[in-house]
Amino acid sequence: MLKNFFSNSQPTEEHLPKEHLLMLVDGELPTKDASRAREHLETCWTCRGDLEKVENTISQFIEFRNKVQIPLSPSPPRKWDRFNAELIAVKEEVNTPKRPWLDFPTSHHFNCGSE
């Protein structure tokens, strides 16, 4: 991923791609690449500024979502009122072990030759 970027040990004017900065913030960059990226950020003011912009954009999006999008979004339809309860009931039904021998009718008595 970042091999070409980090393989050159001489000083360079190359910077971390914006996608890699986002992956770094999200924790999606492989450990080795993340370590190299952090090392680069220690000495590169340009990339450090770009990283701050990425983090600020994420913060602004979350603030917009919490203050505007969620409050202005319509409530779900009425049929969704019981959705969680129905989902839990289905989960319990699926997780309940099937024991067909317990469903055997108890009203039948079998004569085993003792009469």
Phi and psi restraints in degrees (range 20) as a CNS / XPLOR table:
assign (resid 1 and name C) (resid 2 and name N)
       (resid 2 and name CA) (resid 2 and name C) 1.0 -102.3 20.0 2
assign (resid 2 and name N) (resid 2 and name CA)
       (resid 2 and name C) (resid 3 and name N) 1.0 12.7 20.0 2
assign (resid 2 and name C) (resid 3 and name N)
       (resid 3 and name CA) (resid 3 and name C) 1.0 -55.2 20.0 2
assign (resid 3 and name N) (resid 3 and name CA)
       (resid 3 and name C) (resid 4 and name N) 1.0 -48.2 20.0 2
assign (resid 3 and name C) (resid 4 and name N)
       (resid 4 and name CA) (resid 4 and name C) 1.0 -62.2 20.0 2
assign (resid 4 and name N) (resid 4 and name CA)
       (resid 4 and name C) (resid 5 and name N) 1.0 -38.0 20.0 2
assign (resid 4 and name C) (resid 5 and name N)
       (resid 5 and name CA) (resid 5 and name C) 1.0 -66.0 20.0 2
assign (resid 5 and name N) (resid 5 and name CA)
       (resid 5 and name C) (resid 6 and name N) 1.0 -42.5 20.0 2
assign (resid 5 and name C) (resid 6 and name N)
       (resid 6 and name CA) (resid 6 and name C) 1.0 -92.4 20.0 2
assign (resid 6 and name N) (resid 6 and name CA)
       (resid 6 and name C) (resid 7 and name N) 1.0 -11.4 20.0 2
assign (resid 6 and name C) (resid 7 and name N)
       (resid 7 and name CA) (resid 7 and name C) 1.0 -71.9 20.0 2
assign (resid 7 and name N) (resid 7 and name CA)
       (resid 7 and name C) (resid 8 and name N) 1.0 -24.0 20.0 2
assign (resid 7 and name C) (resid 8 and name N)
       (resid 8 and name CA) (resid 8 and name C) 1.0 -84.1 20.0 2
assign (resid 8 and name N) (resid 8 and name CA)
       (resid 8 and name C) (resid 9 and name N) 1.0 111.2 20.0 2
assign (resid 8 and name C) (resid 9 and name N)
       (resid 9 and name CA) (resid 9 and name C) 1.0 -84.5 20.0 2
assign (resid 9 and name N) (resid 9 and name CA)
       (resid 9 and name C) (resid 10 and name N) 1.0 -8.2 20.0 2
assign (resid 9 and name C) (resid 10 and name N)
       (resid 10 and name CA) (resid 10 and name C) 1.0 -82.8 20.0 2
assign (resid 10 and name N) (resid 10 and name CA)
       (resid 10 and name C) (resid 11 and name N) 1.0 151.8 20.0 2
assign (resid 10 and name C) (resid 11 and name N)
       (resid 11 and name CA) (resid 11 and name C) 1.0 -56.0 20.0 2
assign (resid 11 and name N) (resid 11 and name CA)
       (resid 11 and name C) (resid 12 and name N) 1.0 140.1 20.0 2
assign (resid 11 and name C) (resid 12 and name N)
       (resid 12 and name CA) (resid 12 and name C) 1.0 -144.0 20.0 2
assign (resid 12 and name N) (resid 12 and name CA)
       (resid 12 and name C) (resid 13 and name N) 1.0 161.9 20.0 2
assign (resid 12 and name C) (resid 13 and name N)
       (resid 13 and name CA) (resid 13 and name C) 1.0 -94.5 20.0 2
assign (resid 13 and name N) (resid 13 and name CA)
       (resid 13 and name C) (resid 14 and name N) 1.0 9.9 20.0 2
assign (resid 13 and name C) (resid 14 and name N)
       (resid 14 and name CA) (resid 14 and name C) 1.0 -70.4 20.0 2
assign (resid 14 and name N) (resid 14 and name CA)
       (resid 14 and name C) (resid 15 and name N) 1.0 148.9 20.0 2
assign (resid 14 and name C) (resid 15 and name N)
       (resid 15 and name CA) (resid 15 and name C) 1.0 -126.7 20.0 2
assign (resid 15 and name N) (resid 15 and name CA)
       (resid 15 and name C) (resid 16 and name N) 1.0 161.6 20.0 2
assign (resid 15 and name C) (resid 16 and name N)
       (resid 16 and name CA) (resid 16 and name C) 1.0 -66.1 20.0 2
assign (resid 16 and name N) (resid 16 and name CA)
       (resid 16 and name C) (resid 17 and name N) 1.0 134.3 20.0 2
assign (resid 16 and name C) (resid 17 and name N)
       (resid 17 and name CA) (resid 17 and name C) 1.0 -64.0 20.0 2
assign (resid 17 and name N) (resid 17 and name CA)
       (resid 17 and name C) (resid 18 and name N) 1.0 147.5 20.0 2
assign (resid 17 and name C) (resid 18 and name N)
       (resid 18 and name CA) (resid 18 and name C) 1.0 -56.9 20.0 2
assign (resid 18 and name N) (resid 18 and name CA)
       (resid 18 and name C) (resid 19 and name N) 1.0 -36.3 20.0 2
assign (resid 18 and name C) (resid 19 and name N)
       (resid 19 and name CA) (resid 19 and name C) 1.0 -62.0 20.0 2
assign (resid 19 and name N) (resid 19 and name CA)
       (resid 19 and name C) (resid 20 and name N) 1.0 -38.2 20.0 2
assign (resid 19 and name C) (resid 20 and name N)
       (resid 20 and name CA) (resid 20 and name C) 1.0 -71.6 20.0 2
assign (resid 20 and name N) (resid 20 and name CA)
       (resid 20 and name C) (resid 21 and name N) 1.0 -33.0 20.0 2
assign (resid 20 and name C) (resid 21 and name N)
       (resid 21 and name CA) (resid 21 and name C) 1.0 -63.9 20.0 2
assign (resid 21 and name N) (resid 21 and name CA)
       (resid 21 and name C) (resid 22 and name N) 1.0 -42.7 20.0 2
assign (resid 21 and name C) (resid 22 and name N)
       (resid 22 and name CA) (resid 22 and name C) 1.0 -64.1 20.0 2
assign (resid 22 and name N) (resid 22 and name CA)
       (resid 22 and name C) (resid 23 and name N) 1.0 -43.0 20.0 2
assign (resid 22 and name C) (resid 23 and name N)
       (resid 23 and name CA) (resid 23 and name C) 1.0 -63.5 20.0 2
assign (resid 23 and name N) (resid 23 and name CA)
       (resid 23 and name C) (resid 24 and name N) 1.0 -35.6 20.0 2
assign (resid 23 and name C) (resid 24 and name N)
       (resid 24 and name CA) (resid 24 and name C) 1.0 -63.9 20.0 2
assign (resid 24 and name N) (resid 24 and name CA)
       (resid 24 and name C) (resid 25 and name N) 1.0 -47.3 20.0 2
assign (resid 24 and name C) (resid 25 and name N)
       (resid 25 and name CA) (resid 25 and name C) 1.0 -62.9 20.0 2
assign (resid 25 and name N) (resid 25 and name CA)
       (resid 25 and name C) (resid 26 and name N) 1.0 -39.3 20.0 2
assign (resid 25 and name C) (resid 26 and name N)
       (resid 26 and name CA) (resid 26 and name C) 1.0 -78.9 20.0 2
assign (resid 26 and name N) (resid 26 and name CA)
       (resid 26 and name C) (resid 27 and name N) 1.0 -7.7 20.0 2
assign (resid 26 and name C) (resid 27 and name N)
       (resid 27 and name CA) (resid 27 and name C) 1.0 76.3 20.0 2
assign (resid 27 and name N) (resid 27 and name CA)
       (resid 27 and name C) (resid 28 and name N) 1.0 20.9 20.0 2
assign (resid 27 and name C) (resid 28 and name N)
       (resid 28 and name CA) (resid 28 and name C) 1.0 -98.4 20.0 2
assign (resid 28 and name N) (resid 28 and name CA)
       (resid 28 and name C) (resid 29 and name N) 1.0 -5.2 20.0 2
assign (resid 28 and name C) (resid 29 and name N)
       (resid 29 and name CA) (resid 29 and name C) 1.0 -79.8 20.0 2
assign (resid 29 and name N) (resid 29 and name CA)
       (resid 29 and name C) (resid 30 and name N) 1.0 133.6 20.0 2
assign (resid 29 and name C) (resid 30 and name N)
       (resid 30 and name CA) (resid 30 and name C) 1.0 -53.1 20.0 2
assign (resid 30 and name N) (resid 30 and name CA)
       (resid 30 and name C) (resid 31 and name N) 1.0 148.4 20.0 2
assign (resid 30 and name C) (resid 31 and name N)
       (resid 31 and name CA) (resid 31 and name C) 1.0 -51.0 20.0 2
assign (resid 31 and name N) (resid 31 and name CA)
       (resid 31 and name C) (resid 32 and name N) 1.0 -47.9 20.0 2
assign (resid 31 and name C) (resid 32 and name N)
       (resid 32 and name CA) (resid 32 and name C) 1.0 -63.0 20.0 2
assign (resid 32 and name N) (resid 32 and name CA)
       (resid 32 and name C) (resid 33 and name N) 1.0 -44.9 20.0 2
assign (resid 32 and name C) (resid 33 and name N)
       (resid 33 and name CA) (resid 33 and name C) 1.0 -67.1 20.0 2
assign (resid 33 and name N) (resid 33 and name CA)
       (resid 33 and name C) (resid 34 and name N) 1.0 -38.1 20.0 2
assign (resid 33 and name C) (resid 34 and name N)
       (resid 34 and name CA) (resid 34 and name C) 1.0 -63.5 20.0 2
assign (resid 34 and name N) (resid 34 and name CA)
       (resid 34 and name C) (resid 35 and name N) 1.0 -41.3 20.0 2
assign (resid 34 and name C) (resid 35 and name N)
       (resid 35 and name CA) (resid 35 and name C) 1.0 -62.2 20.0 2
assign (resid 35 and name N) (resid 35 and name CA)
       (resid 35 and name C) (resid 36 and name N) 1.0 -44.4 20.0 2
assign (resid 35 and name C) (resid 36 and name N)
       (resid 36 and name CA) (resid 36 and name C) 1.0 -65.9 20.0 2
assign (resid 36 and name N) (resid 36 and name CA)
       (resid 36 and name C) (resid 37 and name N) 1.0 -38.7 20.0 2
assign (resid 36 and name C) (resid 37 and name N)
       (resid 37 and name CA) (resid 37 and name C) 1.0 -64.2 20.0 2
assign (resid 37 and name N) (resid 37 and name CA)
       (resid 37 and name C) (resid 38 and name N) 1.0 -44.3 20.0 2
assign (resid 37 and name C) (resid 38 and name N)
       (resid 38 and name CA) (resid 38 and name C) 1.0 -62.3 20.0 2
assign (resid 38 and name N) (resid 38 and name CA)
       (resid 38 and name C) (resid 39 and name N) 1.0 -38.5 20.0 2
assign (resid 38 and name C) (resid 39 and name N)
       (resid 39 and name CA) (resid 39 and name C) 1.0 -62.7 20.0 2
assign (resid 39 and name N) (resid 39 and name CA)
       (resid 39 and name C) (resid 40 and name N) 1.0 -42.8 20.0 2
assign (resid 39 and name C) (resid 40 and name N)
       (resid 40 and name CA) (resid 40 and name C) 1.0 -64.2 20.0 2
assign (resid 40 and name N) (resid 40 and name CA)
       (resid 40 and name C) (resid 41 and name N) 1.0 -40.6 20.0 2
assign (resid 40 and name C) (resid 41 and name N)
       (resid 41 and name CA) (resid 41 and name C) 1.0 -63.2 20.0 2
assign (resid 41 and name N) (resid 41 and name CA)
       (resid 41 and name C) (resid 42 and name N) 1.0 -26.1 20.0 2
assign (resid 41 and name C) (resid 42 and name N)
       (resid 42 and name CA) (resid 42 and name C) 1.0 -64.4 20.0 2
assign (resid 42 and name N) (resid 42 and name CA)
       (resid 42 and name C) (resid 43 and name N) 1.0 -26.3 20.0 2
assign (resid 42 and name C) (resid 43 and name N)
       (resid 43 and name CA) (resid 43 and name C) 1.0 -116.2 20.0 2
assign (resid 43 and name N) (resid 43 and name CA)
       (resid 43 and name C) (resid 44 and name N) 1.0 -7.0 20.0 2
assign (resid 43 and name C) (resid 44 and name N)
       (resid 44 and name CA) (resid 44 and name C) 1.0 -113.8 20.0 2
assign (resid 44 and name N) (resid 44 and name CA)
       (resid 44 and name C) (resid 45 and name N) 1.0 105.7 20.0 2
assign (resid 44 and name C) (resid 45 and name N)
       (resid 45 and name CA) (resid 45 and name C) 1.0 -66.0 20.0 2
assign (resid 45 and name N) (resid 45 and name CA)
       (resid 45 and name C) (resid 46 and name N) 1.0 -33.6 20.0 2
assign (resid 45 and name C) (resid 46 and name N)
       (resid 46 and name CA) (resid 46 and name C) 1.0 -63.3 20.0 2
assign (resid 46 and name N) (resid 46 and name CA)
       (resid 46 and name C) (resid 47 and name N) 1.0 -49.3 20.0 2
assign (resid 46 and name C) (resid 47 and name N)
       (resid 47 and name CA) (resid 47 and name C) 1.0 -68.0 20.0 2
assign (resid 47 and name N) (resid 47 and name CA)
       (resid 47 and name C) (resid 48 and name N) 1.0 -35.2 20.0 2
assign (resid 47 and name C) (resid 48 and name N)
       (resid 48 and name CA) (resid 48 and name C) 1.0 -62.9 20.0 2
assign (resid 48 and name N) (resid 48 and name CA)
       (resid 48 and name C) (resid 49 and name N) 1.0 -41.4 20.0 2
assign (resid 48 and name C) (resid 49 and name N)
       (resid 49 and name CA) (resid 49 and name C) 1.0 -64.5 20.0 2
assign (resid 49 and name N) (resid 49 and name CA)
       (resid 49 and name C) (resid 50 and name N) 1.0 -40.9 20.0 2
assign (resid 49 and name C) (resid 50 and name N)
       (resid 50 and name CA) (resid 50 and name C) 1.0 -64.1 20.0 2
assign (resid 50 and name N) (resid 50 and name CA)
       (resid 50 and name C) (resid 51 and name N) 1.0 -39.4 20.0 2
assign (resid 50 and name C) (resid 51 and name N)
       (resid 51 and name CA) (resid 51 and name C) 1.0 -62.4 20.0 2
assign (resid 51 and name N) (resid 51 and name CA)
       (resid 51 and name C) (resid 52 and name N) 1.0 -42.0 20.0 2
assign (resid 51 and name C) (resid 52 and name N)
       (resid 52 and name CA) (resid 52 and name C) 1.0 -62.9 20.0 2
assign (resid 52 and name N) (resid 52 and name CA)
       (resid 52 and name C) (resid 53 and name N) 1.0 -38.1 20.0 2
assign (resid 52 and name C) (resid 53 and name N)
       (resid 53 and name CA) (resid 53 and name C) 1.0 -63.9 20.0 2
assign (resid 53 and name N) (resid 53 and name CA)
       (resid 53 and name C) (resid 54 and name N) 1.0 -41.9 20.0 2
assign (resid 53 and name C) (resid 54 and name N)
       (resid 54 and name CA) (resid 54 and name C) 1.0 -61.5 20.0 2
assign (resid 54 and name N) (resid 54 and name CA)
       (resid 54 and name C) (resid 55 and name N) 1.0 -47.0 20.0 2
assign (resid 54 and name C) (resid 55 and name N)
       (resid 55 and name CA) (resid 55 and name C) 1.0 -63.7 20.0 2
assign (resid 55 and name N) (resid 55 and name CA)
       (resid 55 and name C) (resid 56 and name N) 1.0 -39.2 20.0 2
assign (resid 55 and name C) (resid 56 and name N)
       (resid 56 and name CA) (resid 56 and name C) 1.0 -66.1 20.0 2
assign (resid 56 and name N) (resid 56 and name CA)
       (resid 56 and name C) (resid 57 and name N) 1.0 -38.5 20.0 2
assign (resid 56 and name C) (resid 57 and name N)
       (resid 57 and name CA) (resid 57 and name C) 1.0 -63.0 20.0 2
assign (resid 57 and name N) (resid 57 and name CA)
       (resid 57 and name C) (resid 58 and name N) 1.0 -43.0 20.0 2
assign (resid 57 and name C) (resid 58 and name N)
       (resid 58 and name CA) (resid 58 and name C) 1.0 -62.1 20.0 2
assign (resid 58 and name N) (resid 58 and name CA)
       (resid 58 and name C) (resid 59 and name N) 1.0 -44.2 20.0 2
assign (resid 58 and name C) (resid 59 and name N)
       (resid 59 and name CA) (resid 59 and name C) 1.0 -62.0 20.0 2
assign (resid 59 and name N) (resid 59 and name CA)
       (resid 59 and name C) (resid 60 and name N) 1.0 -41.7 20.0 2
assign (resid 59 and name C) (resid 60 and name N)
       (resid 60 and name CA) (resid 60 and name C) 1.0 -65.4 20.0 2
assign (resid 60 and name N) (resid 60 and name CA)
       (resid 60 and name C) (resid 61 and name N) 1.0 -39.4 20.0 2
assign (resid 60 and name C) (resid 61 and name N)
       (resid 61 and name CA) (resid 61 and name C) 1.0 -63.0 20.0 2
assign (resid 61 and name N) (resid 61 and name CA)
       (resid 61 and name C) (resid 62 and name N) 1.0 -45.7 20.0 2
assign (resid 61 and name C) (resid 62 and name N)
       (resid 62 and name CA) (resid 62 and name C) 1.0 -62.7 20.0 2
assign (resid 62 and name N) (resid 62 and name CA)
       (resid 62 and name C) (resid 63 and name N) 1.0 -42.2 20.0 2
assign (resid 62 and name C) (resid 63 and name N)
       (resid 63 and name CA) (resid 63 and name C) 1.0 -62.9 20.0 2
assign (resid 63 and name N) (resid 63 and name CA)
       (resid 63 and name C) (resid 64 and name N) 1.0 -43.6 20.0 2
assign (resid 63 and name C) (resid 64 and name N)
       (resid 64 and name CA) (resid 64 and name C) 1.0 -60.0 20.0 2
assign (resid 64 and name N) (resid 64 and name CA)
       (resid 64 and name C) (resid 65 and name N) 1.0 -46.1 20.0 2
assign (resid 64 and name C) (resid 65 and name N)
       (resid 65 and name CA) (resid 65 and name C) 1.0 -60.0 20.0 2
assign (resid 65 and name N) (resid 65 and name CA)
       (resid 65 and name C) (resid 66 and name N) 1.0 -45.0 20.0 2
assign (resid 65 and name C) (resid 66 and name N)
       (resid 66 and name CA) (resid 66 and name C) 1.0 -74.0 20.0 2
assign (resid 66 and name N) (resid 66 and name CA)
       (resid 66 and name C) (resid 67 and name N) 1.0 -36.1 20.0 2
assign (resid 66 and name C) (resid 67 and name N)
       (resid 67 and name CA) (resid 67 and name C) 1.0 -95.2 20.0 2
assign (resid 67 and name N) (resid 67 and name CA)
       (resid 67 and name C) (resid 68 and name N) 1.0 -23.2 20.0 2
assign (resid 67 and name C) (resid 68 and name N)
       (resid 68 and name CA) (resid 68 and name C) 1.0 -119.5 20.0 2
assign (resid 68 and name N) (resid 68 and name CA)
       (resid 68 and name C) (resid 69 and name N) 1.0 -58.6 20.0 2
assign (resid 68 and name C) (resid 69 and name N)
       (resid 69 and name CA) (resid 69 and name C) 1.0 -62.8 20.0 2
assign (resid 69 and name N) (resid 69 and name CA)
       (resid 69 and name C) (resid 70 and name N) 1.0 -50.9 20.0 2
assign (resid 69 and name C) (resid 70 and name N)
       (resid 70 and name CA) (resid 70 and name C) 1.0 -65.3 20.0 2
assign (resid 70 and name N) (resid 70 and name CA)
       (resid 70 and name C) (resid 71 and name N) 1.0 -48.7 20.0 2
assign (resid 70 and name C) (resid 71 and name N)
       (resid 71 and name CA) (resid 71 and name C) 1.0 -62.8 20.0 2
assign (resid 71 and name N) (resid 71 and name CA)
       (resid 71 and name C) (resid 72 and name N) 1.0 -31.4 20.0 2
assign (resid 71 and name C) (resid 72 and name N)
       (resid 72 and name CA) (resid 72 and name C) 1.0 -90.9 20.0 2
assign (resid 72 and name N) (resid 72 and name CA)
       (resid 72 and name C) (resid 73 and name N) 1.0 -6.5 20.0 2
assign (resid 72 and name C) (resid 73 and name N)
       (resid 73 and name CA) (resid 73 and name C) 1.0 -74.8 20.0 2
assign (resid 73 and name N) (resid 73 and name CA)
       (resid 73 and name C) (resid 74 and name N) 1.0 138.7 20.0 2
assign (resid 73 and name C) (resid 74 and name N)
       (resid 74 and name CA) (resid 74 and name C) 1.0 -67.9 20.0 2
assign (resid 74 and name N) (resid 74 and name CA)
       (resid 74 and name C) (resid 75 and name N) 1.0 153.8 20.0 2
assign (resid 74 and name C) (resid 75 and name N)
       (resid 75 and name CA) (resid 75 and name C) 1.0 -67.9 20.0 2
assign (resid 75 and name N) (resid 75 and name CA)
       (resid 75 and name C) (resid 76 and name N) 1.0 154.1 20.0 2
assign (resid 75 and name C) (resid 76 and name N)
       (resid 76 and name CA) (resid 76 and name C) 1.0 -67.0 20.0 2
assign (resid 76 and name N) (resid 76 and name CA)
       (resid 76 and name C) (resid 77 and name N) 1.0 159.8 20.0 2
assign (resid 76 and name C) (resid 77 and name N)
       (resid 77 and name CA) (resid 77 and name C) 1.0 -58.6 20.0 2
assign (resid 77 and name N) (resid 77 and name CA)
       (resid 77 and name C) (resid 78 and name N) 1.0 158.5 20.0 2
assign (resid 77 and name C) (resid 78 and name N)
       (resid 78 and name CA) (resid 78 and name C) 1.0 -56.3 20.0 2
assign (resid 78 and name N) (resid 78 and name CA)
       (resid 78 and name C) (resid 79 and name N) 1.0 -35.3 20.0 2
assign (resid 78 and name C) (resid 79 and name N)
       (resid 79 and name CA) (resid 79 and name C) 1.0 -63.4 20.0 2
assign (resid 79 and name N) (resid 79 and name CA)
       (resid 79 and name C) (resid 80 and name N) 1.0 -12.3 20.0 2
assign (resid 79 and name C) (resid 80 and name N)
       (resid 80 and name CA) (resid 80 and name C) 1.0 -85.0 20.0 2
assign (resid 80 and name N) (resid 80 and name CA)
       (resid 80 and name C) (resid 81 and name N) 1.0 -8.4 20.0 2
assign (resid 80 and name C) (resid 81 and name N)
       (resid 81 and name CA) (resid 81 and name C) 1.0 -55.5 20.0 2
assign (resid 81 and name N) (resid 81 and name CA)
       (resid 81 and name C) (resid 82 and name N) 1.0 -39.0 20.0 2
assign (resid 81 and name C) (resid 82 and name N)
       (resid 82 and name CA) (resid 82 and name C) 1.0 -101.1 20.0 2
assign (resid 82 and name N) (resid 82 and name CA)
       (resid 82 and name C) (resid 83 and name N) 1.0 11.5 20.0 2
assign (resid 82 and name C) (resid 83 and name N)
       (resid 83 and name CA) (resid 83 and name C) 1.0 -56.8 20.0 2
assign (resid 83 and name N) (resid 83 and name CA)
       (resid 83 and name C) (resid 84 and name N) 1.0 -49.2 20.0 2
assign (resid 83 and name C) (resid 84 and name N)
       (resid 84 and name CA) (resid 84 and name C) 1.0 -61.8 20.0 2
assign (resid 84 and name N) (resid 84 and name CA)
       (resid 84 and name C) (resid 85 and name N) 1.0 -42.5 20.0 2
assign (resid 84 and name C) (resid 85 and name N)
       (resid 85 and name CA) (resid 85 and name C) 1.0 -63.8 20.0 2
assign (resid 85 and name N) (resid 85 and name CA)
       (resid 85 and name C) (resid 86 and name N) 1.0 -41.7 20.0 2
assign (resid 85 and name C) (resid 86 and name N)
       (resid 86 and name CA) (resid 86 and name C) 1.0 -67.3 20.0 2
assign (resid 86 and name N) (resid 86 and name CA)
       (resid 86 and name C) (resid 87 and name N) 1.0 -38.1 20.0 2
assign (resid 86 and name C) (resid 87 and name N)
       (resid 87 and name CA) (resid 87 and name C) 1.0 -63.0 20.0 2
assign (resid 87 and name N) (resid 87 and name CA)
       (resid 87 and name C) (resid 88 and name N) 1.0 -42.8 20.0 2
assign (resid 87 and name C) (resid 88 and name N)
       (resid 88 and name CA) (resid 88 and name C) 1.0 -63.7 20.0 2
assign (resid 88 and name N) (resid 88 and name CA)
       (resid 88 and name C) (resid 89 and name N) 1.0 -41.2 20.0 2
assign (resid 88 and name C) (resid 89 and name N)
       (resid 89 and name CA) (resid 89 and name C) 1.0 -63.0 20.0 2
assign (resid 89 and name N) (resid 89 and name CA)
       (resid 89 and name C) (resid 90 and name N) 1.0 -42.1 20.0 2
assign (resid 89 and name C) (resid 90 and name N)
       (resid 90 and name CA) (resid 90 and name C) 1.0 -65.2 20.0 2
assign (resid 90 and name N) (resid 90 and name CA)
       (resid 90 and name C) (resid 91 and name N) 1.0 -41.6 20.0 2
assign (resid 90 and name C) (resid 91 and name N)
       (resid 91 and name CA) (resid 91 and name C) 1.0 -60.8 20.0 2
assign (resid 91 and name N) (resid 91 and name CA)
       (resid 91 and name C) (resid 92 and name N) 1.0 -44.4 20.0 2
assign (resid 91 and name C) (resid 92 and name N)
       (resid 92 and name CA) (resid 92 and name C) 1.0 -64.3 20.0 2
assign (resid 92 and name N) (resid 92 and name CA)
       (resid 92 and name C) (resid 93 and name N) 1.0 -39.2 20.0 2
assign (resid 92 and name C) (resid 93 and name N)
       (resid 93 and name CA) (resid 93 and name C) 1.0 -64.3 20.0 2
assign (resid 93 and name N) (resid 93 and name CA)
       (resid 93 and name C) (resid 94 and name N) 1.0 -42.7 20.0 2
assign (resid 93 and name C) (resid 94 and name N)
       (resid 94 and name CA) (resid 94 and name C) 1.0 -68.1 20.0 2
assign (resid 94 and name N) (resid 94 and name CA)
       (resid 94 and name C) (resid 95 and name N) 1.0 -37.8 20.0 2
assign (resid 94 and name C) (resid 95 and name N)
       (resid 95 and name CA) (resid 95 and name C) 1.0 -82.6 20.0 2
assign (resid 95 and name N) (resid 95 and name CA)
       (resid 95 and name C) (resid 96 and name N) 1.0 -9.8 20.0 2
assign (resid 95 and name C) (resid 96 and name N)
       (resid 96 and name CA) (resid 96 and name C) 1.0 -77.6 20.0 2
assign (resid 96 and name N) (resid 96 and name CA)
       (resid 96 and name C) (resid 97 and name N) 1.0 121.8 20.0 2
assign (resid 96 and name C) (resid 97 and name N)
       (resid 97 and name CA) (resid 97 and name C) 1.0 -64.6 20.0 2
assign (resid 97 and name N) (resid 97 and name CA)
       (resid 97 and name C) (resid 98 and name N) 1.0 140.4 20.0 2
assign (resid 97 and name C) (resid 98 and name N)
       (resid 98 and name CA) (resid 98 and name C) 1.0 -85.4 20.0 2
assign (resid 98 and name N) (resid 98 and name CA)
       (resid 98 and name C) (resid 99 and name N) 1.0 124.3 20.0 2
assign (resid 98 and name C) (resid 99 and name N)
       (resid 99 and name CA) (resid 99 and name C) 1.0 -128.4 20.0 2
assign (resid 99 and name N) (resid 99 and name CA)
       (resid 99 and name C) (resid 100 and name N) 1.0 83.1 20.0 2
assign (resid 99 and name C) (resid 100 and name N)
       (resid 100 and name CA) (resid 100 and name C) 1.0 -61.2 20.0 2
assign (resid 100 and name N) (resid 100 and name CA)
       (resid 100 and name C) (resid 101 and name N) 1.0 -26.7 20.0 2
assign (resid 100 and name C) (resid 101 and name N)
       (resid 101 and name CA) (resid 101 and name C) 1.0 -66.4 20.0 2
assign (resid 101 and name N) (resid 101 and name CA)
       (resid 101 and name C) (resid 102 and name N) 1.0 -22.2 20.0 2
assign (resid 101 and name C) (resid 102 and name N)
       (resid 102 and name CA) (resid 102 and name C) 1.0 -79.0 20.0 2
assign (resid 102 and name N) (resid 102 and name CA)
       (resid 102 and name C) (resid 103 and name N) 1.0 -18.9 20.0 2
assign (resid 102 and name C) (resid 103 and name N)
       (resid 103 and name CA) (resid 103 and name C) 1.0 -87.6 20.0 2
assign (resid 103 and name N) (resid 103 and name CA)
       (resid 103 and name C) (resid 104 and name N) 1.0 2.6 20.0 2
assign (resid 103 and name C) (resid 104 and name N)
       (resid 104 and name CA) (resid 104 and name C) 1.0 -65.0 20.0 2
assign (resid 104 and name N) (resid 104 and name CA)
       (resid 104 and name C) (resid 105 and name N) 1.0 131.6 20.0 2
assign (resid 104 and name C) (resid 105 and name N)
       (resid 105 and name CA) (resid 105 and name C) 1.0 -59.0 20.0 2
assign (resid 105 and name N) (resid 105 and name CA)
       (resid 105 and name C) (resid 106 and name N) 1.0 131.8 20.0 2
assign (resid 105 and name C) (resid 106 and name N)
       (resid 106 and name CA) (resid 106 and name C) 1.0 -91.1 20.0 2
assign (resid 106 and name N) (resid 106 and name CA)
       (resid 106 and name C) (resid 107 and name N) 1.0 -7.7 20.0 2
assign (resid 106 and name C) (resid 107 and name N)
       (resid 107 and name CA) (resid 107 and name C) 1.0 -79.2 20.0 2
assign (resid 107 and name N) (resid 107 and name CA)
       (resid 107 and name C) (resid 108 and name N) 1.0 -12.1 20.0 2
assign (resid 107 and name C) (resid 108 and name N)
       (resid 108 and name CA) (resid 108 and name C) 1.0 -90.1 20.0 2
assign (resid 108 and name N) (resid 108 and name CA)
       (resid 108 and name C) (resid 109 and name N) 1.0 129.5 20.0 2
assign (resid 108 and name C) (resid 109 and name N)
       (resid 109 and name CA) (resid 109 and name C) 1.0 -112.2 20.0 2
assign (resid 109 and name N) (resid 109 and name CA)
       (resid 109 and name C) (resid 110 and name N) 1.0 135.8 20.0 2
assign (resid 109 and name C) (resid 110 and name N)
       (resid 110 and name CA) (resid 110 and name C) 1.0 -106.2 20.0 2
assign (resid 110 and name N) (resid 110 and name CA)
       (resid 110 and name C) (resid 111 and name N) 1.0 136.6 20.0 2
assign (resid 110 and name C) (resid 111 and name N)
       (resid 111 and name CA) (resid 111 and name C) 1.0 -89.7 20.0 2
assign (resid 111 and name N) (resid 111 and name CA)
       (resid 111 and name C) (resid 112 and name N) 1.0 118.1 20.0 2
assign (resid 111 and name C) (resid 112 and name N)
       (resid 112 and name CA) (resid 112 and name C) 1.0 -104.2 20.0 2
assign (resid 112 and name N) (resid 112 and name CA)
       (resid 112 and name C) (resid 113 and name N) 1.0 25.7 20.0 2
assign (resid 112 and name C) (resid 113 and name N)
       (resid 113 and name CA) (resid 113 and name C) 1.0 89.0 20.0 2
assign (resid 113 and name N) (resid 113 and name CA)
       (resid 113 and name C) (resid 114 and name N) 1.0 8.9 20.0 2
assign (resid 113 and name C) (resid 114 and name N)
       (resid 114 and name CA) (resid 114 and name C) 1.0 -87.4 20.0 2
assign (resid 114 and name N) (resid 114 and name CA)
       (resid 114 and name C) (resid 115 and name N) 1.0 -9.6 20.0 2
